[in-house]
């Protein structure tokens, strides 16, 4: 039991260590909504055994909650996804498209945004992977 907990703690530490580089990459802003409060590193599946900047984003508390929660409450707040889905940073684009797909189940603007989105095969596979 302790070995698994230690491994988990080590992984969390390694993920947190990505923060400095991600903060630089994102100019100390959320890579989805561009907010600047309560920023933390968040891994975007699929993830490798070792934490990597290519599978992580810097996200604010609200975006982390939206990604992690089963239910979305403030759909109007998520209009920033129309821009975030075009991010040049792969994990940010993956997170944005996945969240936008969830919003599209209930909002016309999100469906329209997704209709105009084109992803190459590799990015499409990454978005579809869980």
N, C-alpha and C positions, 0 to 999 in steps of 0.2 A: 504494500500500500504506500509506504513512504517513498519508495523508488519512483512510482508513478507521479506522486505529488511533486517530488523534486524535479522530475523531467518536465512536468507542466510549468512549474515556476521558472525553470531555466528557459523554456520556450517563451514565456511571457516577458522575461527579461530581454531576450534576443529581439523580440518584436518591438519592445519599447526602445531598444537601442537604435532602431531605424528612424526614430523620431527626428533626430538632427538633420539627416539627409532629406527626409520627406518634408520637413519644415522649410528647408532651403528650396526644394523643388516647387513647393506650393506657396512660397513667399509668406509663410506663416498664416495661411488661410485654409479654410475647409476646401478640399478639392472638388466638392460638389456644389455647395451653396455660396462659397467664398466668405462665410462667416469667420469670425476670429476668436470666438469664445469657447473655452473648454475643449481645446483640440487634443485629440489622441490618435494614436496609430490604430488602424483597423485593418485586419487581413481580409482580402477579397478572394473567396474560393474560386478555383481550386488552388490550394497552397502546397508548396513543396515541404519536405521534411524540415529544411532549414529556412527560417524567415527570410524574405527577400523583398526588396523595394518594388520589384515588378509584380508583386501580389499583395500590395498594401497601399492604403491611402491615409492621408491625414484628414480626419473628419471631426466635425463639431458634435456636441452632444445630441442635438436634434436630429441630425442626419444619421448618427449611429443608432438612435432609438427607432427611426423610421426603417432602417435596414433590418434591424433585429426583431422588430415587433411583427406580430401576425396581422394586426389591424392598423390601418393608416387613418389618422384622425383629421389632420389639417391638410386636405388635398390641395387647396389653393396655395399653400406655402411651397408646395413642391413644383411650382411653375419653373423654377430654376433648372429643372431637369431637361427642359427644352434646349438649353445651352450646354449643360454638363454632358449630355449624350454625345456631343461632338469633341469631347476632350481628347487631346493628343496623348494623354497619359493613360495607358491601357487599363490599369486597375480602376481608375476613376470612371472611364467610359463604361467598363463592365458593370460597376456598381450602379451608375446612373441608368443604364439601359434596363437592368434587372428591376430597379425600383420603378422606373417608368412603365414597364410592363404591368406591374401590380396596379399602378394608378389607372392605366388604360382600361382595366376591368370596370371602372366606374366613371371615368371622365373622357369626354369627347376630345378635348385639347390634347390629351396624352396619346390617344389613338391616332390623331392626325400627325402628331410629332413622330410617332413610330412609323407611320406610313411613308414619311419622307426620309427615313434613315436607311443608309446602305452600309453594311459591314462586310469586310472581306471574309473569306472562309475561316481563317485562323481566329479572327475576332468573334465571328459568329459562334464558333465552337467553344470559345472561352466563355462567352455570355451564356451559352446553353449548358455548360458544365456546372455541376454543383458539388 
